[in-house]
Amino acid sequence: IVDATARLLERWGCVVVGAGSEAEMLELLSRETKAPDFLICDYRLRHGQDGLSAIRNIRLATGKNMPAVLISGDAAPEHAETARAGGIALLQKPVAPAKLRQVMRRLLAELPRPHAAGCSPAHKGAIV
């Protein structure tokens, strides 16, 4: 899923950092000079981890409350409530590319300028 989403975002003009786990993402980001502008994270991660915790931990590690999208195949109401409380957009699987792009445009449009709505080479995304 990470590879397919990364290719999609790259076609949209984003710079992408992809990882298979929270720990891998934190390691990759520790070597980066610029924190991501947004996060896309699956709800179910390796080793019993969940995407909500990963988003929270990545935001803490970078010191940046960047917009985030949580993708889940689990329709549990508590996931939606927790995501909403954390300012995280929740999309249910399967996610159509057009829906992901619509949500990303909305989230990126809320960023302070100089960011533009929609992906551009100025936007860096992290996918876990």
FIVEX-770870 format. One record per residue (C-alpha): residue in three letters; z, y, x. Coordinates in Angstrom, 3 decimals, decimal comma. Each point is the difference from the previous one (the first is absolute). Example, Ala and Ser with C-alpha at 12.3 -4.5 7.8 and 13.67 -1.06 7.14 Angstrom:
<atoms>
<atom type="ala" Z="7,800" Y="-4,500" X="12,300"/>
<atom type="ser" Z="-0,660" Y="3,440" X="1,370"/>
</atoms>
This chain:
<atoms>
<atom type="ile" Z="0,000" Y="0,000" X="0,000"/>
<atom type="val" Z="0,824" Y="2,380" X="2,846"/>
<atom type="asp" Z="-3,406" Y="-0,475" X="1,645"/>
<atom type="ala" Z="-1,960" Y="0,450" X="-3,232"/>
<atom type="thr" Z="1,964" Y="3,107" X="-0,975"/>
<atom type="ala" Z="-0,361" Y="1,428" X="3,516"/>
<atom type="arg" Z="-3,787" Y="-0,447" X="-0,117"/>
<atom type="leu" Z="-0,119" Y="1,676" X="-3,412"/>
<atom type="leu" Z="2,029" Y="2,999" X="1,175"/>
<atom type="glu" Z="-2,084" Y="0,290" X="3,168"/>
<atom type="arg" Z="-3,144" Y="0,142" X="-2,154"/>
<atom type="trp" Z="1,671" Y="2,868" X="-1,844"/>
<atom type="gly" Z="0,497" Y="1,804" X="3,316"/>
<atom type="cys" Z="3,677" Y="-0,731" X="0,688"/>
<atom type="val" Z="1,516" Y="-0,924" X="3,329"/>
<atom type="val" Z="1,965" Y="-3,203" X="-0,648"/>
<atom type="val" Z="2,904" Y="-1,759" X="1,663"/>
<atom type="gly" Z="0,432" Y="-3,481" X="-1,462"/>
<atom type="ala" Z="2,796" Y="-2,503" X="0,510"/>
<atom type="gly" Z="1,106" Y="-3,306" X="-1,457"/>
<atom type="ser" Z="3,686" Y="0,852" X="-0,174"/>
<atom type="glu" Z="2,458" Y="2,865" X="-0,010"/>
<atom type="ala" Z="1,107" Y="-0,803" X="3,569"/>
<atom type="glu" Z="-3,598" Y="-0,035" X="1,221"/>
<atom type="met" Z="-0,693" Y="3,345" X="-1,716"/>
<atom type="leu" Z="3,098" Y="1,598" X="1,503"/>
<atom type="glu" Z="-1,067" Y="-1,234" X="3,453"/>
<atom type="leu" Z="-3,524" Y="1,374" X="-0,441"/>
<atom type="leu" Z="1,267" Y="3,343" X="-1,294"/>
<atom type="ser" Z="2,424" Y="0,330" X="2,918"/>
<atom type="arg" Z="-3,088" Y="0,271" X="2,233"/>
<atom type="glu" Z="-1,797" Y="2,530" X="-2,204"/>
<atom type="thr" Z="0,174" Y="3,756" X="0,509"/>
<atom type="lys" Z="-0,585" Y="0,797" X="-3,682"/>
<atom type="ala" Z="1,823" Y="-1,559" X="-2,928"/>
<atom type="pro" Z="-2,149" Y="-1,256" X="-2,881"/>
<atom type="asp" Z="-0,825" Y="2,342" X="-2,846"/>
<atom type="phe" Z="0,442" Y="-2,827" X="-2,511"/>
<atom type="leu" Z="1,105" Y="-3,622" X="-0,283"/>
<atom type="ile" Z="-1,443" Y="-2,901" X="-1,940"/>
<atom type="cys" Z="2,260" Y="-3,012" X="-0,182"/>
<atom type="asp" Z="-0,034" Y="-3,340" X="-1,758"/>
<atom type="tyr" Z="3,197" Y="-0,824" X="-1,862"/>
<atom type="arg" Z="0,392" Y="-3,475" X="1,501"/>
<atom type="leu" Z="0,019" Y="-0,028" X="3,792"/>
<atom type="arg" Z="0,626" Y="-2,662" X="2,611"/>
<atom type="his" Z="3,433" Y="-1,468" X="0,653"/>
<atom type="gly" Z="1,298" Y="0,847" X="-3,480"/>
<atom type="gln" Z="-0,344" Y="3,752" X="0,534"/>
<atom type="asp" Z="-1,134" Y="2,301" X="-2,763"/>
<atom type="gly" Z="-2,260" Y="3,024" X="0,028"/>
<atom type="leu" Z="2,558" Y="2,375" X="-1,499"/>
<atom type="ser" Z="2,329" Y="-0,561" X="2,959"/>
<atom type="ala" Z="-2,909" Y="0,245" X="2,438"/>
<atom type="ile" Z="-1,088" Y="3,371" X="-1,428"/>
<atom type="arg" Z="3,561" Y="1,298" X="0,147"/>
<atom type="asn" Z="0,450" Y="-1,192" X="3,601"/>
<atom type="ile" Z="-3,366" Y="1,353" X="1,174"/>
<atom type="arg" Z="0,780" Y="3,378" X="-1,566"/>
<atom type="leu" Z="3,393" Y="0,027" X="1,755"/>
<atom type="ala" Z="-1,453" Y="-1,061" X="3,349"/>
<atom type="thr" Z="-2,701" Y="2,677" X="-0,072"/>
<atom type="gly" Z="2,212" Y="2,688" X="-1,497"/>
<atom type="lys" Z="-2,770" Y="0,661" X="-2,502"/>
<atom type="asn" Z="0,155" Y="-0,519" X="-3,763"/>
<atom type="met" Z="-3,692" Y="-0,804" X="-0,218"/>
<atom type="pro" Z="-1,637" Y="-1,008" X="-3,284"/>
<atom type="ala" Z="-0,023" Y="-3,737" X="-0,601"/>
<atom type="val" Z="-1,757" Y="-2,533" X="-2,189"/>
<atom type="leu" Z="1,651" Y="-3,332" X="-0,735"/>
<atom type="ile" Z="-2,318" Y="-2,804" X="-1,103"/>
<atom type="ser" Z="1,567" Y="-2,865" X="-1,910"/>
<atom type="gly" Z="-0,961" Y="-3,051" X="-1,960"/>
<atom type="asp" Z="3,507" Y="-0,056" X="-1,459"/>
<atom type="ala" Z="0,370" Y="2,032" X="-3,173"/>
<atom type="ala" Z="3,817" Y="0,047" X="0,086"/>
<atom type="pro" Z="1,235" Y="3,242" X="-1,617"/>
<atom type="glu" Z="2,627" Y="0,537" X="2,719"/>
<atom type="his" Z="-2,762" Y="0,247" X="2,641"/>
<atom type="ala" Z="-1,687" Y="2,747" X="-1,983"/>
<atom type="glu" Z="3,288" Y="1,861" X="-0,473"/>
<atom type="thr" Z="0,942" Y="-0,274" X="3,688"/>
<atom type="ala" Z="-3,475" Y="1,101" X="1,089"/>
<atom type="arg" Z="0,037" Y="2,971" X="-2,363"/>
<atom type="ala" Z="3,467" Y="1,039" X="1,175"/>
<atom type="gly" Z="-1,264" Y="-0,045" X="3,605"/>
<atom type="gly" Z="-3,092" Y="2,040" X="-0,791"/>
<atom type="ile" Z="-2,217" Y="-3,032" X="0,569"/>
<atom type="ala" Z="-3,146" Y="-0,648" X="-2,033"/>
<atom type="leu" Z="-0,122" Y="-3,579" X="-1,307"/>
<atom type="leu" Z="-3,292" Y="-1,797" X="-0,555"/>
<atom type="gln" Z="-0,225" Y="-3,485" X="-1,487"/>
<atom type="lys" Z="-2,275" Y="-2,634" X="1,564"/>
<atom type="pro" Z="-2,889" Y="-0,311" X="-0,093"/>
<atom type="val" Z="-0,616" Y="3,600" X="1,018"/>
<atom type="ala" Z="-3,472" Y="1,393" X="-0,545"/>
<atom type="pro" Z="-1,169" Y="2,172" X="2,908"/>
<atom type="ala" Z="-0,688" Y="2,872" X="-2,406"/>
<atom type="lys" Z="3,597" Y="-0,108" X="-1,267"/>
<atom type="leu" Z="1,398" Y="-0,027" X="3,549"/>
<atom type="arg" Z="-2,213" Y="2,935" X="0,938"/>
<atom type="gln" Z="1,080" Y="1,932" X="-3,108"/>
<atom type="val" Z="3,694" Y="-0,507" X="0,825"/>
<atom type="met" Z="-0,544" Y="0,881" X="3,662"/>
<atom type="arg" Z="-1,839" Y="3,201" X="-0,911"/>
<atom type="arg" Z="2,849" Y="1,009" X="-2,274"/>
<atom type="leu" Z="2,634" Y="-0,730" X="2,651"/>
<atom type="leu" Z="-1,924" Y="1,701" X="2,804"/>
<atom type="ala" Z="-0,703" Y="3,039" X="-2,185"/>
<atom type="glu" Z="3,773" Y="0,471" X="-0,279"/>
<atom type="leu" Z="0,355" Y="0,292" X="3,800"/>
<atom type="pro" Z="0,367" Y="3,481" X="1,450"/>
<atom type="arg" Z="-3,193" Y="1,436" X="1,405"/>
<atom type="pro" Z="-1,994" Y="-0,499" X="2,277"/>
<atom type="his" Z="-0,410" Y="-3,399" X="-1,702"/>
<atom type="ala" Z="-2,836" Y="-0,310" X="-2,447"/>
<atom type="ala" Z="-0,141" Y="-2,217" X="-3,062"/>
<atom type="gly" Z="-1,511" Y="-3,342" X="0,895"/>
<atom type="cys" Z="-0,302" Y="-1,809" X="3,300"/>
<atom type="ser" Z="-1,441" Y="1,747" X="2,981"/>
<atom type="pro" Z="0,180" Y="-0,596" X="3,746"/>
<atom type="ala" Z="3,046" Y="2,282" X="-0,100"/>
<atom type="his" Z="1,839" Y="-2,588" X="-2,110"/>
<atom type="lys" Z="1,796" Y="-2,849" X="1,665"/>
<atom type="gly" Z="1,112" Y="-2,899" X="-2,139"/>
<atom type="ala" Z="2,345" Y="-2,868" X="0,715"/>
<atom type="ile" Z="-0,454" Y="-3,325" X="-1,785"/>
<atom type="val" Z="2,611" Y="-2,751" X="-0,034"/>
</atoms>
